[in-house]
């Protein structure tokens, strides 16, 4: 595993890497660019002809077992763990086994394919471990409306990463149901929201009011909010202030 520059993680554990585009947020994928860089450096497991091809890394499956200190670990953030190309039963069973053997760690899943995640969990995981957080990444209202309801059907702790943030997102998905505002003792709710702007050359802009809206919804509902990065004077600033405060709330 590697130490990570993602401010809410300690480590990145990548038993897989790679993905294929599925929605507008994929247009300038940072992990695709990183995979190309790693392939150019000759790193094992990254195909120079197709660096972001969905790929298993069996040699990495047991890495968290070597870390004794309690840590927050992002799982396969260099791609999508629930891509359709990943269908090996032993592979998923081993990942869940490792998580079960590391109760000192907090593991974060993040996917753009919650329907596949729901299927995998129905097959391999009942109940969900208490040290595992299930997340979807959304970039606009359309993807939030598609992905969050599916996420909330899976029992467990739920989080959403709105990154890159390409529009304001209202987490009230239906007129009669507000997942972010429901009772915190229920399972069908959102427990944490992270948002951030796009980075890198040609990044698409994100308005301050979009972050402010996400923050206000979280504050109103008592849900932790984490503002990871946003544009400031043509630069991307990590852990920026919003209205005079750094929003670095985590739920653990």
C-alpha positions in Angstrom: 0.0 0.0 0.0 1.0 3.6 -0.5 0.7 6.7 1.6 -1.8 9.0 -0.2 -2.1 12.7 -0.9 -5.9 12.4 -0.4 -6.3 14.3 2.8 -9.0 12.1 4.4 -7.0 8.9 3.7 -3.9 7.4 5.3 -3.3 4.7 2.6 -4.5 3.7 -0.8 -4.9 0.0 -1.3 -5.2 -1.0 -4.9 -5.9 -4.7 -5.4 -7.2 -3.5 -8.8 -6.7 -0.5 -11.0 -8.3 0.7 -14.1 -11.8 1.5 -15.5 -13.7 2.7 -18.6 -15.6 6.0 -19.0 -19.2 5.9 -17.8 -20.3 9.6 -17.3 -19.1 13.2 -17.6 -16.9 13.1 -14.5 -14.6 10.6 -16.3 -13.5 13.1 -18.9 -10.3 14.1 -17.1 -9.8 11.2 -14.8 -6.8 11.7 -12.5 -6.3 8.0 -11.9 -6.1 7.3 -15.7 -3.4 10.0 -16.0 -1.6 8.5 -13.0 -1.8 5.0 -14.5 -0.2 6.3 -17.7 2.6 7.8 -15.7 3.2 4.6 -13.7 3.3 2.6 -16.9 5.9 5.0 -18.3 8.0 4.4 -15.2 7.8 0.7 -15.8 5.8 -0.1 -12.6 4.7 -3.7 -12.5 1.2 -4.4 -13.5 0.6 -1.3 -15.7 0.4 -2.2 -19.4 2.2 0.5 -21.5 -0.1 -0.1 -24.4 -3.2 0.2 -22.3 -2.3 1.6 -18.8 -5.8 2.0 -17.5 -7.1 -1.4 -18.5 -9.0 -3.0 -15.6 -6.4 -5.2 -14.0 -6.2 -7.5 -10.9 -3.2 -7.3 -8.6 -3.2 -10.5 -6.7 0.1 -9.7 -5.0 -1.6 -6.7 -3.3 -4.6 -8.5 -1.8 -3.2 -9.0 1.7 -1.4 -5.7 2.1 -3.6 -4.2 4.9 -2.7 -7.1 7.1 0.8 -5.7 7.4 -0.4 -2.4 8.8 -1.0 -2.6 12.6 -1.7 1.1 13.4 -5.3 2.1 12.9 -5.6 3.7 9.5 -8.2 5.0 7.0 -7.7 3.0 3.7 -9.2 3.8 0.3 -9.9 0.6 -1.7 -9.1 0.7 -5.4 -9.2 4.5 -5.7 -7.0 4.0 -8.8 -10.1 2.7 -10.7 -13.5 1.2 -10.0 -13.5 -2.0 -7.8 -17.0 -2.8 -9.2 -16.2 -2.6 -12.9 -17.8 -5.4 -14.9 -14.4 -6.8 -15.9 -13.8 -7.8 -12.3 -15.7 -11.0 -11.8 -13.3 -13.3 -9.9 -15.1 -14.9 -7.0 -11.9 -15.6 -5.1 -10.8 -12.0 -5.5 -13.9 -10.4 -3.9 -14.0 -13.1 -1.2 -10.4 -12.4 -0.3 -10.9 -8.6 -0.2 -13.8 -9.0 2.3 -11.8 -11.5 4.3 -8.9 -9.1 4.7 -11.3 -6.3 5.8 -12.8 -8.7 8.4 -9.3 -9.4 9.7 -8.4 -5.7 10.1 -11.0 -4.3 12.5 -8.5 -1.6 13.5 -8.8 0.0 10.0 -11.5 2.0 8.4 -12.0 1.0 4.7 -13.7 3.2 2.1 -15.2 1.9 -1.1 -16.0 4.4 -3.9 -17.7 3.5 -7.2 -19.7 4.9 -10.1 -21.4 1.5 -10.4 -23.5 1.1 -7.3 -25.8 -1.5 -9.1 -22.8 -3.8 -9.4 -21.7 -3.1 -5.8 -25.2 -4.0 -4.6 -25.0 -7.3 -6.5 -21.6 -8.2 -5.1 -22.7 -7.4 -1.6 -25.8 -9.5 -1.9 -23.5 -12.4 -2.9 -20.6 -12.0 -0.6 -21.4 -9.7 2.3 -24.2 -10.1 4.9 -24.0 -8.3 7.1 -21.7 -5.4 6.1 -18.7 -5.0 8.4 -18.8 -2.0 10.7 -15.4 -0.8 9.6 -16.5 -0.5 5.9 -17.9 2.6 4.3 -19.8 2.3 1.0 -19.6 5.3 -1.3 -20.6 6.5 -4.8 -18.9 9.3 -6.7 -21.3 11.8 -8.4 -20.4 14.9 -10.4 -23.8 16.5 -11.1 -27.5 16.2 -10.2 -28.2 13.6 -12.9 -25.6 11.1 -11.5 -26.7 11.8 -7.9 -30.3 11.0 -8.8 -29.1 7.7 -10.5 -26.5 6.5 -8.0 -27.4 7.6 -4.5 -30.8 5.7 -4.3 -29.1 2.5 -5.3 -26.3 3.1 -2.7 -28.9 3.6 0.0 -30.5 0.2 -0.7 -27.3 -1.5 0.5 -27.2 -1.8 4.3 -24.2 -0.1 5.8 -22.5 3.2 6.3 -22.9 5.5 3.2 -20.9 8.4 1.8 -20.8 10.4 -1.3 -17.9 12.0 -3.1 -19.0 14.9 -5.3 -15.7 15.2 -7.2 -15.2 16.6 -9.7 -18.2 18.9 -8.8 -19.6 20.0 -12.1 -22.9 21.4 -10.8 -24.8 22.1 -7.7 -26.2 18.9 -6.2 -29.4 18.8 -4.1 -29.4 15.7 -2.0 -33.1 15.7 -1.6 -33.7 13.2 -4.4 -37.5 13.1 -4.1 -40.1 15.5 -2.8 -41.2 13.2 0.0 -37.8 11.7 0.9 -34.6 13.3 2.1 -31.9 10.7 2.6 -29.4 13.2 4.1 -32.0 14.4 6.6 -33.5 11.2 7.9 -33.0 9.8 11.3 -29.3 8.9 12.0 -30.3 5.6 13.5 -31.6 4.4 10.1 -29.5 2.6 7.6 -31.0 4.2 4.5 -29.2 7.5 4.8 -26.1 9.4 3.9 -23.5 9.6 6.7 -20.8 11.8 5.0 -20.4 14.1 2.1 -17.1 15.1 0.4 -16.8 17.5 -2.4 -14.1 19.1 -4.5 -13.3 20.8 -7.8 -11.6 19.2 -10.8 -7.8 19.6 -11.0 -5.2 19.4 -13.7 -4.9 21.1 -17.1 -8.2 22.2 -18.7 -10.2 21.6 -15.5 -13.8 22.6 -15.6 -14.9 25.3 -13.1 -16.8 24.8 -9.9 -18.8 27.7 -8.4 -18.3 28.6 -4.7 -22.1 28.5 -4.2 -22.1 24.8 -5.2 -19.9 24.0 -2.3 -21.8 26.3 -0.1 -25.0 24.5 -0.9 -23.5 21.1 -0.1 -22.1 22.4 3.1 -25.4 24.0 4.2 -27.4 20.8 3.5 -24.9 18.9 5.7 -25.0 21.4 8.5 -28.8 21.5 8.5 -28.9 17.7 8.7 -26.0 17.2 11.1 -24.0 15.3 8.6 -20.2 15.7 8.4 -18.9 17.7 5.4 -15.5 17.6 3.9 -14.4 20.2 1.3 -11.3 18.7 -0.3 -10.3 21.3 -2.8 -11.6 24.2 -4.9 -10.4 26.8 -7.3 -9.0 30.1 -6.0 -7.5 32.7 -8.3 -6.9 30.2 -11.1 -5.2 27.7 -8.8 -6.6 24.6 -7.1 -6.3 24.9 -3.3 -6.4 21.8 -1.1 -8.3 22.1 2.2 -9.5 25.6 1.4 -11.5 27.8 3.6 -15.2 28.3 2.9 -16.7 31.3 4.5 -13.8 31.6 6.9 -13.6 28.0 8.0 -11.9 24.8 6.8 -14.5 22.0 6.4 -12.6 18.8 7.3 -15.3 16.9 9.1 -15.1 13.1 9.1 -17.5 10.7 10.7 -15.1 8.4 12.5 
